[in-house]
Amino acid sequence: MDPMKATETTIPVKQAQAHLPQLCRSQKGYLITDRDKAAAVLLPIADYEAMIETMDLLSNPKAMRSLRAAKAGKLTYRELNLDDENFGF
């Protein structure tokens, strides 16, 4: 994934260090650079949690088979169990 697509602003590491509390409160994503090279990404916790949830879903082989079948139009609608960590698969 291109870190620039996940962030709204590029900021040098020294500026990020000086303004970290404000950056955290802003609820925006930042690409932090060191000598004009990407060094780190600062994301709001909701964005981070969404990424982790997506990675969990993508790492579930049954879920991926269902997603592929749905995309191909070969799957009938089935309600997911969102309380189950495996979504009922």
C-alpha positions in Angstrom: 0.0 0.0 0.0 1.3 3.4 -0.9 1.6 5.3 2.4 0.7 8.6 0.7 -2.8 7.3 0.0 -3.3 6.5 3.7 -2.3 10.0 4.9 -3.5 13.5 4.3 -0.3 15.4 5.0 3.5 14.9 4.8 5.4 16.3 7.7 9.2 16.2 8.5 10.1 14.2 11.6 11.4 17.2 13.5 8.1 19.1 13.0 6.2 15.9 14.0 8.3 15.7 17.2 7.6 19.3 18.1 3.9 19.0 17.5 3.0 15.4 18.4 0.2 16.2 20.8 -1.5 18.5 18.3 -1.0 15.9 15.5 -2.6 13.2 17.6 -5.6 15.3 18.4 -6.2 16.3 14.8 -7.6 12.9 13.8 -5.7 13.1 10.5 -3.2 10.8 8.9 0.4 12.0 8.5 3.3 10.6 6.5 6.4 11.5 8.6 9.6 12.0 6.6 13.2 12.0 7.5 15.5 13.7 4.9 12.6 13.7 2.4 12.2 9.9 2.7 9.1 8.2 4.2 10.0 7.2 7.8 6.7 6.6 9.6 2.9 7.0 9.4 0.7 8.5 12.1 -2.9 7.4 11.9 -6.0 8.0 13.9 -6.8 4.9 16.0 -10.1 4.3 14.1 -8.1 4.1 10.8 -5.6 1.7 12.4 -8.4 -0.5 13.8 -10.1 -0.6 10.4 -6.9 -1.7 8.7 -6.4 -4.5 11.3 -10.0 -5.6 10.8 -9.5 -5.7 7.0 -6.3 -7.6 7.3 -8.1 -10.2 9.6 -10.8 -10.6 7.1 -8.4 -10.9 4.2 -6.4 -13.6 6.1 -9.5 -15.7 6.6 -9.6 -18.3 3.7 -13.3 -19.0 4.1 -14.1 -15.3 4.1 -12.0 -14.7 1.0 -13.7 -17.6 -0.9 -17.1 -16.1 -0.1 -15.9 -12.6 -1.2 -14.6 -14.0 -4.5 -17.9 -16.0 -5.0 -19.9 -12.9 -4.3 -17.9 -10.8 -6.7 -18.4 -13.5 -9.4 -22.2 -13.4 -8.7 -22.1 -17.0 -7.5 -23.2 -16.4 -3.9 -26.6 -15.8 -2.4 -27.0 -13.2 0.3 -26.2 -14.4 3.8 -26.2 -12.2 6.9 -22.8 -12.1 8.7 -22.6 -12.7 12.4 -20.6 -9.6 13.4 -20.4 -10.9 17.0 -18.4 -13.9 15.8 -14.7 -13.2 15.2 -15.0 -15.4 12.1 -18.2 -13.6 11.0 -20.1 -16.9 11.1 -18.0 -18.6 8.4 
